Protein backbone atom coordinates (compact mmCIF):
# COMPACT_ATOMS: atom_id res chain seq x y z
CA UNK A 1 0.00 0.00 0.00
CA UNK A 2 1.39 3.41 -0.90
CA UNK A 3 0.39 6.92 -0.01
CA UNK A 4 -0.10 10.02 -2.05
CA UNK A 5 1.78 12.92 -0.54
CA UNK A 6 2.12 16.63 -1.12
CA UNK A 7 5.89 16.03 -1.42
CA UNK A 8 5.99 13.64 -4.40
CA UNK A 9 8.93 11.27 -4.51
CA UNK A 10 10.35 9.48 -7.52
CA UNK A 11 8.75 6.22 -6.41
CA UNK A 12 5.78 5.77 -4.05
CA UNK A 13 6.48 5.68 -0.32
CA UNK A 14 4.84 2.88 1.70
CA UNK A 15 2.07 4.20 3.92
CA UNK A 16 3.65 2.64 7.04
CA UNK A 17 6.90 4.53 6.34
CA UNK A 18 5.06 7.82 5.95
CA UNK A 19 3.24 7.27 9.24
CA UNK A 20 6.42 6.19 11.00
CA UNK A 21 8.28 9.30 9.86
CA UNK A 22 5.44 11.43 11.22
CA UNK A 23 5.44 9.55 14.54
CA UNK A 24 9.16 9.75 15.32
CA UNK A 25 9.16 13.40 16.51
CA UNK A 26 6.22 12.58 18.77
CA UNK A 27 8.14 9.64 20.28
CA UNK A 28 11.06 11.90 21.16
CA UNK A 29 8.98 14.79 22.52
CA UNK A 30 8.01 13.23 25.90
CA UNK A 31 11.63 12.55 26.84
CA UNK A 32 12.59 16.07 25.75
CA UNK A 33 9.89 17.52 27.99
CA UNK A 34 10.89 15.14 30.80
CA UNK A 35 14.47 16.48 30.68
CA UNK A 36 13.57 20.17 30.93
CA UNK A 37 12.79 20.28 34.70
CA UNK A 38 16.02 18.35 35.34
CA UNK A 39 17.93 21.27 33.81
CA UNK A 40 16.37 23.51 36.47
CA UNK A 41 17.43 21.14 39.27
CA UNK A 42 14.12 19.28 39.76
CA UNK A 43 15.05 15.60 39.75
CA UNK A 44 11.68 14.25 38.53
CA UNK A 45 11.40 11.80 41.40
CA UNK A 46 14.88 10.33 41.04
CA UNK A 47 16.43 9.43 44.38
CA UNK A 48 19.93 10.63 43.53
CA UNK A 49 22.04 13.54 44.76
CA UNK A 50 21.71 16.82 42.87
CA UNK A 51 24.52 17.70 40.48
CA UNK A 52 26.36 20.84 41.44
CA UNK A 53 26.00 22.73 38.16
CA UNK A 54 25.24 26.38 37.61
CA UNK A 55 21.68 26.97 36.39
CA UNK A 56 22.84 28.26 33.00
CA UNK A 57 24.86 25.08 32.39
CA UNK A 58 22.05 22.69 33.33
CA UNK A 59 19.37 24.55 31.39
CA UNK A 60 21.69 25.11 28.43
CA UNK A 61 22.72 21.46 28.25
CA UNK A 62 19.22 20.04 28.63
CA UNK A 63 17.66 22.64 26.33
CA UNK A 64 20.26 22.07 23.60
CA UNK A 65 19.94 18.30 23.91
CA UNK A 66 16.15 18.50 23.65
CA UNK A 67 16.20 20.86 20.66
CA UNK A 68 18.78 18.76 18.81
CA UNK A 69 16.80 15.60 19.54
CA UNK A 70 13.68 17.08 17.95
CA UNK A 71 15.61 18.49 14.98
CA UNK A 72 17.09 15.07 14.26
CA UNK A 73 13.68 13.46 14.73
CA UNK A 74 12.19 15.87 12.20
CA UNK A 75 15.02 15.11 9.76
CA UNK A 76 13.74 11.53 9.62
CA UNK A 77 11.01 12.86 7.34
CA UNK A 78 13.66 13.21 4.61
CA UNK A 79 13.58 9.42 4.33
CA UNK A 80 10.03 9.62 2.95
CA UNK A 81 10.02 13.02 1.24
CA UNK A 82 11.42 14.56 -1.90
CA UNK A 83 13.97 16.43 0.25
CA UNK A 84 15.72 13.08 0.73
CA UNK A 85 16.10 12.73 -3.04
CA UNK A 86 16.75 16.27 -4.29
CA UNK A 87 18.39 19.15 -2.42
CA UNK A 88 15.68 21.77 -1.75
CA UNK A 89 15.85 24.78 -4.07
CA UNK A 90 16.36 27.22 -1.20
CA UNK A 91 19.79 25.70 -0.41
CA UNK A 92 22.47 27.92 -1.99
CA UNK A 93 24.66 26.37 -4.71
CA UNK A 94 23.35 22.80 -4.25
CA UNK A 95 19.60 23.49 -4.61
CA UNK A 96 17.92 21.22 -7.16
CA UNK A 97 20.72 18.65 -7.36
CA UNK A 98 19.91 14.98 -6.92
CA UNK A 99 21.15 13.36 -3.73
CA UNK A 100 22.91 10.04 -4.07
CA UNK A 101 20.97 7.46 -2.05
CA UNK A 102 23.97 6.43 0.05
CA UNK A 103 24.48 10.05 1.16
CA UNK A 104 21.14 9.64 2.98
CA UNK A 105 21.34 5.94 3.82
CA UNK A 106 24.70 5.94 5.56
CA UNK A 107 23.88 8.72 8.08
CA UNK A 108 20.38 7.30 8.66
CA UNK A 109 21.72 3.80 9.30
CA UNK A 110 24.52 5.03 11.56
CA UNK A 111 22.06 7.19 13.50
CA UNK A 112 19.58 4.31 13.83
CA UNK A 113 22.29 1.96 15.07
CA UNK A 114 23.68 4.58 17.47
CA UNK A 115 20.25 5.35 18.92
CA UNK A 116 19.56 1.66 19.32
CA UNK A 117 22.91 1.10 21.04
CA UNK A 118 22.34 4.08 23.35
CA UNK A 119 19.04 2.68 24.52
CA UNK A 120 20.18 -0.92 25.07
CA UNK A 121 21.34 -0.16 28.61
CA UNK A 122 17.91 1.37 29.38
CA UNK A 123 16.22 -1.85 28.26
CA UNK A 124 18.65 -3.97 30.29
CA UNK A 125 18.12 -1.78 33.37
CA UNK A 126 14.32 -1.59 32.99
CA UNK A 127 14.07 -5.37 32.96
CA UNK A 128 17.02 -5.83 35.36
CA UNK A 129 18.95 -8.02 32.96
CA UNK A 130 22.69 -8.77 32.93
CA UNK A 131 23.23 -7.07 36.29
CA UNK A 132 21.93 -3.67 35.14
CA UNK A 133 19.76 -1.67 37.50
CA UNK A 134 17.89 1.55 36.97
CA UNK A 135 18.02 4.85 38.83
CA UNK A 136 16.10 4.62 42.11
CA UNK A 137 12.90 6.71 42.37
CA UNK A 138 11.18 8.07 45.46
CA UNK A 139 8.00 6.14 44.60
CA UNK A 140 6.47 3.84 42.02
CA UNK A 141 4.55 6.61 40.23
CA UNK A 142 7.73 8.44 39.27
CA UNK A 143 9.25 5.16 38.15
CA UNK A 144 6.18 4.38 36.02
CA UNK A 145 6.20 7.83 34.44
CA UNK A 146 9.92 7.59 33.69
CA UNK A 147 9.45 4.13 32.16
CA UNK A 148 6.59 5.32 29.94
CA UNK A 149 8.50 8.37 28.70
CA UNK A 150 11.76 6.51 28.13
CA UNK A 151 10.04 3.46 26.69
CA UNK A 152 8.74 5.53 23.79
CA UNK A 153 12.22 6.91 23.16
CA UNK A 154 13.64 3.39 22.90
CA UNK A 155 11.58 2.86 19.74
CA UNK A 156 13.34 5.69 17.89
CA UNK A 157 16.48 3.79 16.79
CA UNK A 158 14.72 0.70 15.39
CA UNK A 159 12.16 2.91 13.61
CA UNK A 160 14.91 4.95 11.95
CA UNK A 161 16.49 1.68 10.79
CA UNK A 162 13.14 0.55 9.37
CA UNK A 163 12.77 3.87 7.52
CA UNK A 164 16.32 3.57 6.19
CA UNK A 165 15.52 0.09 4.88
CA UNK A 166 12.34 1.37 3.20
CA UNK A 167 14.38 4.21 1.65
CA UNK A 168 16.93 1.66 0.41
CA UNK A 169 14.22 -0.51 -1.13
CA UNK A 170 12.65 2.48 -2.83
CA UNK A 171 15.82 4.19 -4.07
CA UNK A 172 18.47 1.47 -4.53
CA UNK A 173 16.87 -1.81 -5.43
CA UNK A 174 16.51 -2.66 -9.09
CA UNK A 175 12.92 -2.96 -10.28
CA UNK A 176 11.69 -6.52 -10.05
MIROFI-339986 format. One line per field, with one value per residue (C-alpha): z negated, y, x negated; residue number from 1. Coordinates in pm, whole numbers, plus 50000, padded with zeros to 5 digits. Layout:
BEGIN
zz	Z  ...
yy	Y  ...
xx	X  ...
i	NUM  ...
***
This chain:
BEGIN
zz	50000  50090  50001  50205  50054  50112  50142  50440  50451  50752  50641  50405  50032  49830  49608  49296  49366  49405  49076  48900  49014  48878  48546  48468  48349  48123  47972  47884  47748  47410  47316  47425  47201  46920  46932  46907  46530  46466  46619  46353  46073  46024  46025  46147  45860  45896  45562  45647  45524  45713  45952  45856  46184  46239  46361  46700  46761  46667  46861  47157  47175  47137  47367  47640  47609  47635  47934  48119  48046  48205  48502  48574  48527  48780  49024  49038  49266  49539  49567  49705  49876  50190  49975  49927  50304  50429  50242  50175  50407  50120  50041  50199  50471  50425  50461  50716  50736  50692  50373  50407  50205  49995  49884  49702  49618  49444  49192  49134  49070  48844  48650  48617  48493  48253  48108  48068  47896  47665  47548  47493  47139  47062  47174  46971  46663  46701  46704  46464  46704  46707  46371  46486  46250  46303  46117  45789  45763  45454  45540  45798  45977  46073  46185  46398  46556  46631  46784  47006  47130  47187  47331  47621  47684  47710  48026  48211  48321  48461  48639  48805  48921  49063  49248  49381  49512  49680  49835  49959  50113  50283  50407  50453  50543  50909  51028  51005
yy	50000  50341  50692  51002  51292  51663  51603  51364  51127  50948  50622  50577  50568  50288  50420  50264  50453  50782  50727  50619  50930  51143  50955  50975  51340  51258  50964  51190  51479  51323  51255  51607  51752  51514  51648  52017  52028  51835  52127  52351  52114  51928  51560  51425  51180  51033  50943  51063  51354  51682  51770  52084  52273  52638  52697  52826  52508  52269  52455  52511  52146  52004  52264  52207  51830  51850  52086  51876  51560  51708  51849  51507  51346  51587  51511  51153  51286  51321  50942  50962  51302  51456  51643  51308  51273  51627  51915  52177  52478  52722  52570  52792  52637  52280  52349  52122  51865  51498  51336  51004  50746  50643  51005  50964  50594  50594  50872  50730  50380  50503  50719  50431  50196  50458  50535  50166  50110  50408  50268  49908  49984  50137  49815  49603  49822  49841  49463  49417  49198  49123  49293  49633  49833  50155  50485  50462  50671  50807  50614  50384  50661  50844  50516  50438  50783  50759  50413  50532  50837  50651  50346  50553  50691  50339  50286  50569  50379  50070  50291  50495  50168  50055  50387  50357  50009  50137  50421  50166  49949  50248  50419  50147  49819  49734  49704  49348
xx	50000  49861  49961  50010  49822  49788  49411  49401  49107  48965  49125  49422  49352  49516  49793  49635  49310  49494  49676  49358  49172  49456  49456  49084  49084  49378  49186  48894  49102  49199  48837  48741  49011  48911  48553  48643  48721  48398  48207  48363  48257  48588  48495  48832  48860  48512  48357  48007  47796  47829  47548  47364  47400  47476  47832  47716  47514  47795  48063  47831  47728  48078  48234  47974  48006  48385  48380  48122  48320  48632  48439  48291  48632  48781  48498  48626  48899  48634  48642  48997  48998  48858  48603  48428  48390  48325  48161  48432  48415  48364  48021  47753  47534  47665  48040  48208  47928  48009  47885  47709  47903  47603  47552  47886  47866  47530  47612  47962  47828  47548  47794  48042  47771  47632  47975  48044  47709  47766  48096  47982  47866  48209  48378  48135  48188  48568  48593  48298  48105  47731  47677  47807  48024  48211  48198  48390  48710  48882  49200  49353  49545  49227  49075  49382  49380  49008  49055  49341  49150  48824  48996  49126  48778  48636  48842  48666  48352  48528  48784  48509  48351  48686  48723  48368  48448  48766  48562  48307  48578  48735  48418  48153  48313  48349  48708  48831
i	1  2  3  4  5  6  7  8  9  10  11  12  13  14  15  16  17  18  19  20  21  22  23  24  25  26  27  28  29  30  31  32  33  34  35  36  37  38  39  40  41  42  43  44  45  46  47  48  49  50  51  52  53  54  55  56  57  58  59  60  61  62  63  64  65  66  67  68  69  70  71  72  73  74  75  76  77  78  79  80  81  82  83  84  85  86  87  88  89  90  91  92  93  94  95  96  97  98  99  100  101  102  103  104  105  106  107  108  109  110  111  112  113  114  115  116  117  118  119  120  121  122  123  124  125  126  127  128  129  130  131  132  133  134  135  136  137  138  139  140  141  142  143  144  145  146  147  148  149  150  151  152  153  154  155  156  157  158  159  160  161  162  163  164  165  166  167  168  169  170  171  172  173  174  175  176
***
